Amino acid sequence: MDINTLRILATVASFIVFIGIIVWVWRNRSKPDFKEAANLPFTDDQS
């Protein structure tokens, strides 16, 4: 196995992870969590 094969495998693995993140973000189940996280900077934390 030479260096080019390792580079190809790393590129393919990175692409698969990228597609997995895209699918995770666009799922409807995670939408409420992302809306809540988007509003975190605007919450008034009076601790």
Summary of the structure (lengths in Angstrom):
residues: 47
radius of gyration: 18.5
end to end distance: 57.1
largest distance: 58.2
contacts: 71
relative contact order: 0.08
helix: 81%
strand: 0%
